[in-house]
């Protein structure tokens, strides 16, 4: 129903007010007048469901033990179908995001309405449960983006800057309990993106409930420097990079600093950022040399990227992740947190180091792809304890 109305009116148009809430006389009258168009959108959803089922069956039929791992976003578009249908359990006039940190020094506003903790609890968490069941219908796993939001979320009042927000707490025992119960029923693994600012005990609690954590090589360091691979968590999905950073070739060139400076996301001089970034990278590269994974001579970018992946292969982590961008030599950032129209997020077509488009169908014969997989000590068919997640 929301899809048919969005075909005619832009978000926020006054005509939306006449629809009312789900089940209201206005909504029922609208649905009756536009029954054929609504049925068309239902058919589109049915096609998508069939395609998701086919993708999972193809994956498991090819020998993948997990298959497709779906992603659960933090929230929904404020003008989308979910926000309209779930308005009774979402908070209005509020957006979620993250407070300022070293990577996003002005904070982040994700422009998504949060669950209202009291109303969601009063409803028996039905919307949260149903959402998980739907996602897990055709999945071998689920990655929960910003799983820390099931403990507390950074709420930003409408019109305020990201740094002016505050944390609002949720009943994490109920939310995590529902998450792992539905995953168990579906026979799926759960990976929580537990990066960022969190309270003591959060990672331990998630581990106790059987939720895998997330480790990004560049973030795994303490006051003494980069952690050795033996110090990584076992119950974890470990990767070299993440979609919110440039692919490894671009990261090694410091392009994440240049991009944030160009977009006005730095709060200190770019020269300071670049100097600190180079110093941190050199510590990691020194550890690779110490481990015999990187020649002391001048390695090229591909050799360095493969050495970084050979490093994470030495960790005890049950799951390893390889970004397709790393596998083909792409340098451009896929998503820049803290931006909306300032950067073409999720609209960067996959290309190789020379800027030539790379199709998924061509990966099997891609020499760079095969070489990177070999650096992990895994066969090119993705075998191994659980197989890598790409």
C-alpha angles and dihedrals in degrees: 000000000000089000092058092049092047088058088066109028131042121233112286095020113148091239088073090068092067093063094066124188128330109287094016121133090252092052094046092048091049092049091052093050093048100035095131094051092046089051089054091055090047088054090053090053090050090053091051091050091052091050093050090051091049092049092053093046091049090050096049091040089057090057103267109146095206104021119183118017110200123210122234109206123214093247148334137268109281091229097040133107094263093054090052096044094044099040091121091065101033125084115243124216091025134102128192128227142124135284120248115289137164094279098042104029096181094047126244134270112195094187094229129127114239130227110268101236097211097043092044091052092046089055091055090249088280096149092049092048094047092048092054093047091052094049093047095050092096105017140101091201146000129223112207110211112222093356086182085079089074086066101037136343131208104240118201119194113234110274095015126117117257092251091058093068131103137213119262117195129225134197094263093180090062095042096045090043092055091045096054093040093055091044090051091051090051094044090237134142121236123219117188121202095225097173127128132032113349138157124256114277097026096109092043091052093050090049091052090054092052096255115144117228130220127245124188113194095226091053096049100096140105135193089293094054135256117002117245114244092253089065095060120106120263096213093060148101104233124194138166095231140005135221092259090062130057117269110274094266090056094041092054088053091053093243092145090065093046091049095049090048091051091050094048095246097130123092096193134045115296091231090062091049092049094048092050092045092051091049093052093046091051090055090055093046090049089055090051090053091047089054092050092245097116130042116241086229119083107290119198122242095265093051090050093049091050091048090054090054092046086055095056088046086066092060121097091236113137093217129042124193127208120191114224087222090061092045094060102031100257114164105186124102114248096202132013112200116224094036137096116167093000092081132027095246115192090001099094109114114222111262138166129245090282094051095255116144116254119207123208088235089061097054096089090064097037108119094202091052092051092047093053092049089050090054088064091057091242129123115255091251090071097253125155136099093321100345124247121287111231 
